[in-house]
Amino acid sequence: MKIIYLNSVDSTQTYLKDLIKNSQAELPLAVSAELQTNGVGSRDNFWSGYEGNLFLSFAIKLQDLPKDLKLESASIYFAYILKETLKDEKSNVWLKWPNDFYIDDKKIGGMITNVMSDILICGVGINLLKAPEGFNKLDINITKENILNNYLKNVQKFLPWKQIFRKYKLEFYRNKNFFTHNDNDKVSLSKAKLLDDGSIEINGERIYSLR
């Protein structure tokens, strides 16, 4: 996968989408920046962060995705692959449902996905070097180039959803002391049941990540 490196950008995701709209992108394609000033986050929030942290967006054709992957769970799929990539480098990062990266009980980053025509756009931010107050940063020393090369290589293996989910399911218990959001409501994950397609069931209601 080709990677476009930028010094500074408002949003790697917006930059990548503009390339696609203007027919200037040969997919798959990734965009990474040293500094992001107005990144796209979950629930219409923004994700900026400090210079030198990981700011990445990449685009893949829907036809290239695993056949058993529901788009509603794409953020889980690609986030878990990154989590495993970092674990291979001895990080203790874990994935809070559905798309947040944590070290212990503090967030270090997140993943969002959305569909643009027949293309899936994935965006990820990780605090590598420095974190805002109340957040944490990655617990290993690793270059951004190492992360990008290893992660995107693993992404393009396009492992079946079932293979990824089988591992993720074993770690889902770590969510029990945390919350998620369902529309604008804050919902406890203490009694959440993880279903095979990546959705969760709470009090009889099925919730998809939709991120």
C-alpha positions as a Markdown table, in Angstrom:
| # | Residue | x | y | z |
|---|---|---|---|---|
| 1 | Met | 0.0 | 0.0 | 0.0 |
| 2 | Lys | 1.4 | 3.4 | -1.0 |
| 3 | Ile | 1.7 | 5.9 | 1.9 |
| 4 | Ile | 1.6 | 9.6 | 1.4 |
| 5 | Tyr | 3.6 | 11.4 | 4.1 |
| 6 | Leu | 2.6 | 15.0 | 5.1 |
| 7 | Asn | 4.2 | 17.4 | 7.6 |
| 8 | Ser | 0.9 | 19.0 | 8.7 |
| 9 | Val | -2.8 | 18.6 | 7.6 |
| 10 | Asp | -6.1 | 19.5 | 9.0 |
| 11 | Ser | -7.3 | 15.9 | 8.7 |
| 12 | Thr | -5.7 | 12.9 | 7.0 |
| 13 | Gln | -9.2 | 11.6 | 6.4 |
| 14 | Thr | -10.4 | 14.7 | 4.7 |
| 15 | Tyr | -7.2 | 14.9 | 2.6 |
| 16 | Leu | -7.6 | 11.3 | 1.5 |
| 17 | Lys | -11.3 | 11.8 | 0.6 |
| 18 | Asp | -10.5 | 14.8 | -1.5 |
| 19 | Leu | -7.9 | 12.8 | -3.4 |
| 20 | Ile | -10.5 | 10.1 | -4.1 |
| 21 | Lys | -13.2 | 12.6 | -5.1 |
| 22 | Asn | -10.7 | 14.2 | -7.6 |
| 23 | Ser | -9.8 | 10.8 | -9.0 |
| 24 | Gln | -6.2 | 11.2 | -7.8 |
| 25 | Ala | -6.0 | 8.1 | -5.7 |
| 26 | Glu | -5.0 | 4.6 | -6.8 |
| 27 | Leu | -6.3 | 2.3 | -4.1 |
| 28 | Pro | -5.4 | 1.0 | -1.6 |
| 29 | Leu | -3.8 | 4.2 | -0.4 |
| 30 | Ala | -2.7 | 5.6 | 3.0 |
| 31 | Val | -2.1 | 9.1 | 4.3 |
| 32 | Ser | 0.0 | 9.9 | 7.4 |
| 33 | Ala | 0.9 | 13.2 | 8.9 |
| 34 | Glu | 3.3 | 14.5 | 11.5 |
| 35 | Leu | 0.7 | 16.9 | 12.8 |
| 36 | Gln | -3.1 | 16.9 | 12.5 |
| 37 | Thr | -5.0 | 20.0 | 13.5 |
| 38 | Asn | -8.6 | 19.1 | 13.0 |
| 39 | Gly | -8.9 | 15.3 | 12.8 |
| 40 | Val | -12.2 | 13.4 | 12.5 |
| 41 | Gly | -13.3 | 11.5 | 15.7 |
| 42 | Ser | -16.3 | 9.5 | 16.9 |
| 43 | Arg | -19.7 | 11.1 | 17.4 |
| 44 | Asp | -18.7 | 14.3 | 15.5 |
| 45 | Asn | -15.8 | 15.0 | 17.9 |
| 46 | Phe | -12.4 | 15.9 | 16.6 |
| 47 | Trp | -9.0 | 14.3 | 17.2 |
| 48 | Ser | -6.0 | 16.6 | 17.0 |
| 49 | Gly | -3.1 | 15.6 | 19.3 |
| 50 | Tyr | 0.6 | 16.5 | 19.5 |
| 51 | Glu | 3.2 | 16.6 | 16.7 |
| 52 | Gly | 4.9 | 13.2 | 16.2 |
| 53 | Asn | 1.9 | 11.1 | 17.3 |
| 54 | Leu | 0.3 | 8.7 | 14.8 |
| 55 | Phe | -2.2 | 10.2 | 12.5 |
| 56 | Leu | -3.3 | 7.8 | 9.7 |
| 57 | Ser | -6.1 | 7.3 | 7.2 |
| 58 | Phe | -6.3 | 4.6 | 4.5 |
| 59 | Ala | -8.8 | 3.6 | 1.8 |
| 60 | Ile | -9.6 | 0.1 | 0.6 |
| 61 | Lys | -12.2 | -1.0 | -2.0 |
| 62 | Leu | -15.1 | -2.8 | -0.4 |
| 63 | Gln | -14.7 | -5.7 | -2.8 |
| 64 | Asp | -11.3 | -6.4 | -1.2 |
| 65 | Leu | -12.6 | -6.8 | 2.3 |
| 66 | Pro | -13.1 | -10.3 | 3.9 |
| 67 | Lys | -16.4 | -11.7 | 2.7 |
| 68 | Asp | -17.6 | -12.5 | 6.3 |
| 69 | Leu | -16.9 | -8.9 | 7.6 |
| 70 | Lys | -20.0 | -6.8 | 8.4 |
| 71 | Leu | -19.3 | -3.2 | 7.6 |
| 72 | Glu | -20.8 | -2.2 | 11.0 |
| 73 | Ser | -17.8 | -4.0 | 12.6 |
| 74 | Ala | -15.1 | -2.8 | 10.4 |
| 75 | Ser | -13.7 | -0.5 | 13.1 |
| 76 | Ile | -13.3 | -3.5 | 15.4 |
| 77 | Tyr | -11.6 | -5.5 | 12.7 |
| 78 | Phe | -9.0 | -2.9 | 11.7 |
| 79 | Ala | -8.5 | -1.7 | 15.2 |
| 80 | Tyr | -7.8 | -5.2 | 16.5 |
| 81 | Ile | -5.3 | -5.8 | 13.7 |
| 82 | Leu | -3.4 | -2.7 | 14.9 |
| 83 | Lys | -3.7 | -3.8 | 18.5 |
| 84 | Glu | -2.1 | -7.2 | 17.5 |
| 85 | Thr | 0.6 | -5.3 | 15.5 |
| 86 | Leu | 1.5 | -3.3 | 18.6 |
| 87 | Lys | 1.3 | -6.4 | 20.8 |
| 88 | Asp | 3.9 | -8.1 | 18.6 |
| 89 | Glu | 6.2 | -5.2 | 19.7 |
| 90 | Lys | 5.5 | -6.0 | 23.4 |
| 91 | Ser | 2.8 | -3.3 | 24.0 |
| 92 | Asn | 0.1 | -4.0 | 26.5 |
| 93 | Val | -2.5 | -2.0 | 24.5 |
| 94 | Trp | -6.0 | -3.4 | 24.5 |
| 95 | Leu | -9.2 | -2.6 | 22.5 |
| 96 | Lys | -12.2 | -1.2 | 24.3 |
| 97 | Trp | -15.4 | -1.9 | 22.3 |
| 98 | Pro | -15.8 | -0.9 | 19.7 |
| 99 | Asn | -12.9 | 1.3 | 18.6 |
| 100 | Asp | -10.8 | 2.8 | 21.4 |
| 101 | Phe | -7.2 | 1.9 | 22.2 |
| 102 | Tyr | -6.3 | 1.7 | 25.9 |
| 103 | Ile | -3.3 | 1.3 | 28.1 |
| 104 | Asp | -4.6 | 0.1 | 31.5 |
| 105 | Asp | -7.7 | 2.4 | 32.1 |
| 106 | Lys | -6.8 | 5.3 | 29.9 |
| 107 | Lys | -7.4 | 5.9 | 26.3 |
| 108 | Ile | -4.4 | 6.3 | 23.9 |
| 109 | Gly | -6.3 | 6.5 | 20.6 |
| 110 | Gly | -9.1 | 5.4 | 18.4 |
| 111 | Met | -10.3 | 4.1 | 15.1 |
| 112 | Ile | -13.2 | 5.2 | 12.9 |
| 113 | Thr | -14.4 | 3.8 | 9.6 |
| 114 | Asn | -17.0 | 5.1 | 7.1 |
| 115 | Val | -18.0 | 4.2 | 3.6 |
| 116 | Met | -17.6 | 6.5 | 0.6 |
| 117 | Ser | -19.3 | 5.0 | -2.5 |
| 118 | Asp | -17.6 | 1.6 | -2.9 |
| 119 | Ile | -14.7 | 2.4 | -0.7 |
| 120 | Leu | -14.0 | 2.0 | 3.0 |
| 121 | Ile | -12.2 | 4.9 | 4.7 |
| 122 | Cys | -10.4 | 4.1 | 7.9 |
| 123 | Gly | -8.9 | 6.7 | 10.2 |
| 124 | Val | -6.8 | 6.1 | 13.3 |
| 125 | Gly | -5.0 | 8.3 | 15.9 |
| 126 | Ile | -2.6 | 7.0 | 18.6 |
| 127 | Asn | -0.7 | 9.0 | 21.2 |
| 128 | Leu | 2.9 | 7.8 | 20.5 |
| 129 | Leu | 5.0 | 10.5 | 22.2 |
| 130 | Lys | 2.7 | 12.7 | 24.3 |
| 131 | Ala | -0.9 | 12.6 | 25.5 |
| 132 | Pro | -3.4 | 15.3 | 26.6 |
| 133 | Glu | -4.4 | 15.4 | 30.3 |
| 134 | Gly | -6.6 | 12.5 | 31.2 |
| 135 | Phe | -5.3 | 10.3 | 28.4 |
| 136 | Asn | -2.3 | 8.0 | 28.1 |
| 137 | Lys | 0.4 | 7.3 | 25.5 |
| 138 | Leu | 1.7 | 4.1 | 24.0 |
| 139 | Asp | 3.8 | 2.0 | 26.4 |
| 140 | Ile | 6.7 | 1.1 | 24.0 |
| 141 | Asn | 9.3 | 3.0 | 22.0 |
| 142 | Ile | 8.7 | 2.4 | 18.4 |
| 143 | Thr | 9.1 | 4.5 | 15.2 |
| 144 | Lys | 6.1 | 5.6 | 13.4 |
| 145 | Glu | 7.5 | 4.1 | 10.2 |
| 146 | Asn | 7.7 | 0.7 | 11.9 |
| 147 | Ile | 4.1 | 0.9 | 12.9 |
| 148 | Leu | 2.9 | 2.0 | 9.5 |
| 149 | Asn | 4.8 | -0.6 | 7.6 |
| 150 | Asn | 3.9 | -3.5 | 9.8 |
| 151 | Tyr | 0.3 | -2.5 | 10.3 |
| 152 | Leu | -0.5 | -1.9 | 6.7 |
| 153 | Lys | 1.2 | -5.1 | 5.7 |
| 154 | Asn | -1.0 | -6.9 | 8.2 |
| 155 | Val | -4.1 | -5.1 | 7.0 |
| 156 | Gln | -3.5 | -6.4 | 3.4 |
| 157 | Lys | -3.5 | -10.0 | 4.6 |
| 158 | Phe | -7.3 | -9.5 | 4.8 |
| 159 | Leu | -7.7 | -12.3 | 7.4 |
| 160 | Pro | -11.2 | -13.6 | 7.8 |
| 161 | Trp | -13.4 | -11.8 | 10.4 |
| 162 | Lys | -13.9 | -15.1 | 12.2 |
| 163 | Gln | -10.2 | -15.4 | 12.8 |
| 164 | Ile | -9.9 | -11.9 | 14.2 |
| 165 | Phe | -13.1 | -12.2 | 16.2 |
| 166 | Arg | -12.0 | -15.4 | 17.9 |
| 167 | Lys | -9.1 | -13.6 | 19.5 |
| 168 | Tyr | -11.0 | -10.4 | 20.3 |
| 169 | Lys | -13.7 | -12.4 | 22.0 |
| 170 | Leu | -11.2 | -13.8 | 24.5 |
| 171 | Glu | -10.3 | -10.2 | 25.6 |
| 172 | Phe | -13.8 | -8.7 | 25.7 |
| 173 | Tyr | -14.0 | -9.2 | 29.5 |
| 174 | Arg | -11.8 | -6.2 | 29.9 |
| 175 | Asn | -14.7 | -4.0 | 28.9 |
| 176 | Lys | -16.8 | -4.8 | 32.0 |
| 177 | Asn | -15.7 | -1.7 | 34.0 |
| 178 | Phe | -16.2 | 0.7 | 31.1 |
| 179 | Phe | -19.0 | 2.5 | 29.2 |
| 180 | Thr | -19.9 | 3.0 | 25.5 |
| 181 | His | -22.4 | 5.3 | 23.8 |
| 182 | Asn | -25.6 | 4.3 | 22.1 |
| 183 | Asp | -26.8 | 7.4 | 20.2 |
| 184 | Asn | -26.4 | 10.1 | 22.9 |
| 185 | Asp | -26.8 | 7.7 | 25.9 |
| 186 | Lys | -23.9 | 6.5 | 28.0 |
| 187 | Val | -24.3 | 2.7 | 28.5 |
| 188 | Ser | -22.5 | 0.4 | 30.9 |
| 189 | Leu | -20.6 | -2.5 | 29.4 |
| 190 | Ser | -20.7 | -4.5 | 32.6 |
| 191 | Lys | -23.4 | -6.9 | 31.4 |
| 192 | Ala | -22.8 | -6.6 | 27.6 |
| 193 | Lys | -22.9 | -9.8 | 25.6 |
| 194 | Leu | -20.6 | -9.9 | 22.6 |
| 195 | Leu | -22.3 | -11.4 | 19.5 |
| 196 | Asp | -20.6 | -13.1 | 16.6 |
| 197 | Asp | -20.9 | -10.2 | 14.2 |
| 198 | Gly | -19.2 | -7.8 | 16.6 |
| 199 | Ser | -22.4 | -6.2 | 17.9 |
| 200 | Ile | -23.3 | -6.3 | 21.6 |
| 201 | Glu | -26.5 | -7.0 | 23.4 |
| 202 | Ile | -27.4 | -5.0 | 26.5 |
| 203 | Asn | -30.8 | -5.5 | 28.2 |
| 204 | Gly | -32.1 | -7.2 | 25.1 |
| 205 | Glu | -31.1 | -4.4 | 22.8 |
| 206 | Arg | -28.6 | -5.1 | 20.0 |
| 207 | Ile | -26.1 | -2.3 | 19.5 |
| 208 | Tyr | -23.6 | -2.0 | 16.5 |
| 209 | Ser | -20.6 | 0.2 | 16.7 |
| 210 | Leu | -21.6 | 2.4 | 13.7 |
| 211 | Arg | -18.2 | 4.1 | 13.7 |
